[in-house]
Amino acid sequence: MRWVWIGKCLLSTAALCATGALCAQTPPSRATVLHAAHLLDVERGALLSPGEVLIQGARIVAAGQTVSRPAGAAVIDLGTATLMPGLIDAHVHLFLHPGAEDLQTVVESVPERTILAELAARADLEAGFTAERDMGTEGAGSADTAVRNAINAGLIPGPRMRMSGNAISITGGHEDAIAFNPAEHISSNATYADNAQQLVAVMREQRKQGSDFAKIYETGEDHFANGTLTSPYQYTEAELAVAVAEAARVGTRVGVHCTAEPGAAFAAEAGVASIDHAYQLSPQTMALMKQKGIYAVPTFAISEYFAAHAASPAVARREQALLAFHAAQFRQQLAAGVPMAVGSDVGPFPHGTQARELELMVQYGMPAPEVLRADLLNGARLLGWEGEIGQLKPGFYADVIAVDGDPLTDISAVRRVRFVMKDGAVVRNGPAPGQGDGEK
């Protein structure tokens, strides 16, 4: 039996399991066999029929059409479902929720936001997202470290997480509170750094506080009119190169918010790990990203949500036009061979609904098998877990979901998750709320 300190009380895992605090995160001691009609081979873009996975503890022992069944193994039969690796979202915001983004730092305390972030993590996990990269706490500082550590300790349910802490921006830049009376000194949603030296200082402080990587705003407020997008860059190539070198010194990476040129070119030259949003990339930048293996993370789902929930018809038309522009640019990026990862920017829209991102990538021109590889193979690389997540293979973590349908021919299957396992422990077995009846 495992014991855990909660405040000043030493409680057994059995006692905590009675409250639901730990039982969903503790892998069973005996072997488990998952059986279903199909199993997704991500690399080959093919289904194996039937499909089985043998799990011992938190790891996969074997996967294929059939596996051995050790004496005493538990067998979970998932019927007509398709077994596949847990989904990966490379761009989330656990500390955001719909309708509160602009004034969260004013009206919500960090403890309140941390509780909401825990609920968001649970919603994402139950939707089948077993690994995520959190791209900034939007003014909550290093509170994400506490959420990640609580997940890792089995105290709360959630995906395995890579955390950035606060994103980094210039004074008066993209995430600064410049729309308010400056005499009120409204807190920025980001941490200020105005030159290379300050970038390094902030990154070192965030590293001390528990960050896994750095998220930097490379472009400022977007201006889209008459089919043209402009956005001022925030850091020069030389400044970004210093940040990338500082991250590499301690074995981490830099991801940038970047929507337009020349900021994208500066980021690619500096060697960042990902260019998130990537609304506009020049041919030269696309070639450089392909050469260096820098991922574009399109984040279509957030744009679709903003267009559908715009404050006025005029704003809705602008958002729809920007989404169409982004989709056209995305098709050019695909043709140029730009590496892709999947990130939704969930937070300003409801957590647990971000599988829509995969559907939109297919809708805008990327074949479903390629989208799944972008999500699972490239996502694992981008998060630094290559060889551990993203595939159903021996030695990989037992992060497994089951979906109704064939995601290779109908990508919407990823929205019909009926079973979730993380680290060999069953998180959910049955339809999610709103998907129909079934046992949890």
N, C-alpha and C positions, 0 to 999 in steps of 0.2 A: 504494500500500500504506500502511496506517495502522500507526503504531508506538505501543506502550503501555509505560509504565514499570511493572514488577512488582518491588517492592523496589528493588534497585540494578541490575536487568537491563533492558535495552531490548529488547523482543521484538516481532516483527512480528505482525500479526493472523493471518497464515498459520500461524505457529508456534503461536499460541494456539488457532487453529481446530482444529489437530490434536489438541488436548487437550479440545476441546468448550467452551472457556472463552468464546469470542466468536462463533463462526460462526453460532449460532442467533439472535444479536441484531443482526447486520450485514445491512442490506437489500441486495439485489442491485442492481448498477448498471444492468442492463437491465430493461425493462418486463416485468411479469408479468400474465397474465390468469388469473383464477379462473373456472372454469365449473362449474355444478351445475344440478340439475333445478329448483331454486327459489332465490329470494332474498327475504329478509324486508324489507318496507317497514315500519319501526317506527311511523312517524307515522300511516300509514293503517291499520295493523293488517291488512295484506294480503300475500299472496305473489305475486311475479312469477315466471312460469314460461316458459322457463328463466330462469336468473339468471347474470349475469356481472359481474365487477369488474376494472377495469384499474388497475394499480398501477405507479407509478414512484417508486423510492426508498422513502421511508417514508409516502407519501401516496397517497390514492385520486385517480385522474384522472377516472374515469367508472364508473358503475354502472347496471345496468338489465337488460332481457332480453337485449340484445346490446351489445357494445362493440367499438370498433375494435381491431384487432390489429396493432400496429406491427411492422415487419420485425424479426425476431430476438427477438420477445417470447417468453418462456417461458410455456407454457400448462399449467395444473394442472387436470385434469378430475376433479371430485369426485363424478361419477356422480349418484346419486339423492338426494344430500344437500341440505340447505337452508343457504345462505350467510346469515350474520347478523353483526351487530357483536359484538365481544368482550364478554363479560359484565362487569358492574360489581358489586363488593361494597362497600357503603358502611360496613360495620362489621366489621373483622377485627382479629385479634391475632396478628401474626406471631411474637411472643415468648411465646406460650403453646402448650402441647401437652397432650393428654389425661392426666389423672391427676397433674399436677405443679403445678397453679395455686397452691395454698395455700402450698407450701413452696419455690417456685422461687427466691425471693430468698435462701433459706438454703442450699439444696443445690446450686444451679447457679450458676457464675460468669457474668458478663456475656459474656466471650468465648465460652463454651460456648453460651449462649442465642443469641448472634448467629449462630453456625454453624447452629443449629437453625432460626433465623428465615430464613436463606438457603434452606434446604431447604423450608421452608413456602412461601416465595415461589415457588419453582420448581413445587411441587405445585399451587398455585393457578393459575399460568399454564398449566400443562399441562392443567388441567381446564377451560380456556376463559375464565378471569377475567383480562382484560388490563388492568384498572384497579381499584384498591382504595384505601380510606381506613382507615389503621391507627389504631384508637381506644385507644392507650395501650400502652406497653411493659411495664406491670406491674412496675415497679421496675428496668427496664434503662436508664432515663434516655434519653439521646439516641442510643443505639446504633442506633435505627431510621434515623437520618440516614445512617449509614454504609452500611446496606443499600440505602436508596433511591439514594444516590449511586453505589454499585457497580452497581446495575441500570442507572441512567442512562448510566454510562460503558461499558456493555456487558461488564463483567467477570463478572457472574453473571446468569442468567436470572431474570426476575420481571415482575410487572405494573408498569405506571406507578403510582406511589404518592404519596399524600398522608399525611404523617406528623405525629403530635401530640407525640412524645416521651412522657414520663410523663404520665398523667392527673393532674388536680389535685383534691385533696380536703381536707376539714377534719381537724384533729387528732382522733383518735378516731372518724373517719367511716367511710364505706362501705369504703374500701380500706385502712384502717389495720390493723395487726397486733394487734388488741385481744384476740384469743383466746389469746395467749401470755402468759407471765410478763412483766409490764412491766419488771421489773428486767433482763431480757435485752436489751432495746432492739432487738427484731426489726425489720428494715427494713420500712417501709411499701411497698406496691405502687404508691403514688401520691406526689406531691409536695405537702407541706402548704402551705395558704394559708387563713388564718382570718379574713380581712376583705378589703375591696376593695383596699386598698393592697398587701397581700401578693399578691392575685391578679395585679395589674399587674406587680409585681416578678417573680413566677414566670414570667408570660407573656413578659416581656422577656428573661429569661435563657434561656428555651426557644427564643425566636426567634433569639437569638444562637447557640444550639447547632444551629439548622437546622430547627426545626419549621415546618410549613406551616399549622397551625391549632391551636386549643386544645381539648382535651377536658376537661370539668369534670363531676365527680360532683355532681348536684343533689339526689339523694335518697340516704338511708342504707339501713340494713338493712331488707329487706322483711319484713312480717308479714302472712301470709295465713291466715285462719281463718274458717270458716263463710261462705265466699263473699265475704269482705270483705278488701280489700287496703289496708294502711296502710304508709307509709314516710316517716320524718321528712325534711323539707327540710334542706339544708345551707347554702344561700346565699339571702339575701333577693333580692327583685326588684331593689332598688337596687344590691346588690353585683354581681349578674349584668349589670346594665346597664353598669356600669363596665367589666367584662370585655369585653362586646360592643363598647363604644366603643373600647377599647384595641386589639382585634383589627381593627376597621374602620380605625383610624388607619394601619395598615400593610397594609391590603388583604387581611386574612384573616378567618376566621370562628370561631365557637364552636359546638361540638356538645356536648350534655349527655347523660349517663346520667340517665334520669329515668323512674320507674315509676308515680308516683302524684301526686295533689294534696295540698297546694297547690303543691308544687314545680313541676309542669308549668305552672301558671298563671304563676308567677314567671318561668319560662324564656320562655314565649311573650310575656309583656309586655315582657321585656327585649330580645326580638328575636333569639334564637339562630337558627342555621341549621337545626338538627335536634334533635328530641327522640327519643332512641334508647331502645328498649324500649317505652315508651308503653303500659304495661299498662292504665292507667286515665287517661282524660282527661275533664274535665267538659264539658258542652255549651258553656260560655263559652270554655273553652280551645280546643275544637275549632273554634269559630267564629273565634277569633283566629288560629289557625294557618292556616285557609283564607284569611282576609283578608291575612295577612302572607306567605303562601307558605312557611311553616315545615314542613319535612318530618317526618313520623313514620317511624321505622325500626323495624319490629316485632320482628325477631330471633326468629322462631318456632323455627328449627332447633336453637338451643342448648337451648331448653326441652324440645323433644322428646327430645334426646339425654340431658339430665339425668333425664328421666322413665324412659327406657329403661335407664339405667345407675345407678339410685339404689342407695344403700347398704343399704336395707331396704324391705320392702313398704310400710311406713308412709310413708317418704319418697317412694316412687314414687307413692303415692296423692295426696300433697300436690302433687307436681310435675304430675301429670296434671290435678288440679283447677285448679291455677293456669294451666295451658295452656288448658283449656277456658274459664276466665274471660277470659284474654287474647284468645282467638278471638272470644268474644261481644262484647268491647269493640271489637275490630278491625272487626267488622261494623257497629257503631254509628259508628265513625270513617269508614268508607267511605260510609255513608248521609249523614253530615254533610259530606262533600266534603273531608276532611282530605287534603292532598297526601302521597303515599307515596313513599319510596325503599326500595331493597332492601338489607338488611344482615343477615348471618347470625350474627355474633358468633363466627365460627370461631376455633379455637385450643383451647378446652377440648374440642372434638370435632375429628376429623382434618381437616387442611387438604386441599383438593382435593375435598371431598365436599359443599361448601356450596351447590351448585345445588338441593339439597333445599329451601332457603328459598323458591324460586320456586314449587315444587310446593305447599308448605304455604299460601302466600298464595292460591293458586287454591283449594285445598281448603277454606279458611276464608272464601271468598266473593268473591274478586276475580277477574274474568274474565281469562283468560290474556293477551289483547291489552293489557289495562290493567296487568297485572303486568310485561309486557315493556317497556311505556312507562315504568313506575315505575323499572325497573332501568336502562334504557338512556338515556332522555331525562332523567328526574329525577336519576338517578345522575350523569350528566355535569354537570348544573347544580350539584348539591351539591358535587361535587369540584372545581368551578371550571374544567371543560374543555368547557363548552357550545360547540358549533360545531367541536369537534375530535375528539370520540369519541362513541360511542353510536349512530351512524347510518352507513350505507354511502352516502356522498355525496362528490362531488368536493371536494377540499381537506381532508377529514377524514383523520386518521391511519389507516393501513392496519392496523387491529386487527380481524381477521376470523376467525370460526370457522365450521366447518361441522358441522351436527348431523344425525343420522339421524332423520327424521320432520318433522312440521309442528308447531312450538311453539305456533302459534295455536290448534290444536285438541287438542294433547296436550303440555302443558307439560313432561312428563317427557323430551321430546326434548333439553332443555338438559343432561340428565345423560348423553346419548349423543354426546359431542363426539368427532369423528373427525379434525378438522384445526384447528390453531391457528396464526395468524399475528399477529405484533405488529410494528408499525413496518415492515411490508413484508417482514419476514424470517419464514420458516417455522420455527415452534417444534416442531410435531409434525404428521405426516401419517400417520394410521393410528389404530386403536383404542388407547385407553389401556390400561395393564396391568389385566387383569381384564375387559376388554371384548371380548376375542377376539383373533385373530391379525391381524397387519398390520405393515407396516414403519413404523418411527419416522422 
